[in-house]
């Protein structure tokens, strides 16, 4: 989808970022267009700890009505992305 492609191409993220909470299979498109690892879920606390040990920054797609887990709220390096990705109809 052109809408999502543009969002991914326009992202300005550090090289150590990991994209999370991307709907459906669009995490594959995200990896292609950004060159960054991407997942369709919010990392669990143990996954978060592993990423932080590897010096990764989490870039989290968060719709306005979403709740951020407590273990992520205090991360000053967390990157919140409020762009709305569209799913195929």
N, C-alpha and C positions, 0 to 999 in steps of 0.2 A: 504494500500500500504506500502510495506517495506521501501521505500525511505522516506516517511513522518514519519513513525513510528520511524526510526532511528534519524531523525532530532528532533522530539519531545523528545525522550528519552535522547538525548545528550545535551539538553538545560540546562544550569546552570543559573537559575533565582532565585531571592529572593522569599521568601514565600508570599510576598505581591504583586507579579506581576499579571497583567491581560494581557493575550494574545489577540491581536486584528489584524484584517485584514487577517484572515485566509480564503482562498478560499473555496467556496462551503460548504459542510457539514463537512469538515475536522476539524472544531473547536471541534466537538464531540470527535474525535480521540485525539486532543490536550489535552482536559480535562482529558481523560482517562489516557494518558501516562505521563502527567505532574502533574496532581492533582490540576491544576490551572484553574480559570475561563477563558473561551476563547470565542471569538466572531468572526463573519465573516465580520465585518465592522470596519471602523475607527470611534472611538467615536465622537459624535457631541461635540460642545464646552460645552454645558450644561452637557452632560454625562461625559466629561472630568473633569469638575468642581466637580461633585459628586464623581468621583473616587478619585480625589486629596483630597477632604474633608475626605474621608475614609482612607487616607494615602496609597493609592494604587499606584504602579508604572506600567506604561504602557509599555508593550513589543510589539512592532509593527513590523509585517512582512511587509517589504517594498521592492518590486522589484526595481531594479536600475532606472527604468524610472518613478517611482511614485513621486508625489508631496506631501510633508508633509504640512498639514494645518498650518497656521500661529500660532494658539494658542498652537500647539504642539512643534513648532520649538524652542521656548524659554525655554522649560522644560528641565532642566539639568539632571533630573532623567529619561528621556525617554530612553528606550532601543530599539535601532534599530536592527532588525534581517534581515540580507540580504540573509538568506538561501532561496532557491527556492523550494517551495512545488509543487509537481506534482499533477495534477488532473487525474482522471480515463479517459481513452480513450474510 
